[in-house]
Amino acid sequence: MGIEWLKPAAFVGSIVYALIGVVIFWLCFLIIDKLTPYDLWAEICEKHNRALALVVAAMCLGISIIVAAAIHG
């Protein structure tokens, strides 16, 4: 394995793919937020809806796994 990850091309590529993954994740979150009949952020933060927070956490993990698989594979 060595120091392959220290090469500038590998490092920059990793940063770019990480940024692309984060952007895609946030876009998916915003789309799902718009599709739901209520404001997810307000429900979770202001009204402390724990059940909705768990559902959103599961959704975030699912989207993250899909984005990681799409970028990696």
C-alpha positions in Angstrom: 0.0 0.0 0.0 2.8 2.4 0.9 2.3 6.2 0.5 0.0 6.1 -2.6 -2.6 8.2 -0.8 -0.1 11.0 -0.4 0.1 11.6 -4.2 -1.4 14.9 -5.1 -3.8 13.4 -7.7 -5.1 10.8 -5.3 -5.5 13.4 -2.5 -7.3 16.0 -4.8 -9.5 13.2 -6.2 -10.6 12.1 -2.7 -11.4 15.7 -1.8 -13.4 16.2 -5.0 -15.4 13.0 -4.6 -16.1 13.8 -0.9 -17.4 17.3 -1.9 -19.5 15.8 -4.7 -20.9 13.2 -2.2 -21.8 15.9 0.4 -23.5 18.1 -2.3 -25.5 15.2 -3.6 -26.5 14.2 -0.1 -27.7 17.7 0.7 -29.6 17.9 -2.5 -31.4 14.7 -1.8 -32.2 15.9 1.7 -33.7 19.1 0.4 -35.8 17.3 -2.2 -37.2 14.9 0.5 -37.8 17.9 2.7 -39.8 19.6 -0.1 -41.8 16.4 -0.8 -42.9 16.0 2.8 -46.0 18.0 3.9 -44.2 19.6 6.8 -40.8 21.2 7.5 -38.5 18.4 8.7 -35.9 20.8 10.3 -38.6 22.7 12.3 -40.3 19.5 13.4 -37.0 18.0 14.6 -35.3 21.0 16.2 -38.2 23.1 17.5 -40.9 20.5 18.3 -38.3 17.8 19.3 -40.0 15.0 17.3 -37.8 12.0 18.1 -39.7 9.6 15.9 -39.2 11.8 12.9 -35.6 12.4 13.8 -35.0 8.6 13.7 -36.7 8.3 10.3 -34.6 11.2 8.9 -31.5 9.6 10.4 -32.3 6.3 8.6 -33.0 8.2 5.4 -29.6 10.0 5.7 -27.8 6.8 6.2 -29.5 5.2 3.2 -28.7 8.2 1.0 -25.1 8.2 2.2 -24.7 4.5 1.4 -26.1 5.0 -2.1 -23.9 8.0 -2.8 -20.8 6.2 -1.5 -21.6 3.2 -3.6 -22.2 5.3 -6.7 -18.9 7.2 -6.3 -16.8 4.2 -5.3 -18.1 1.7 -7.8 
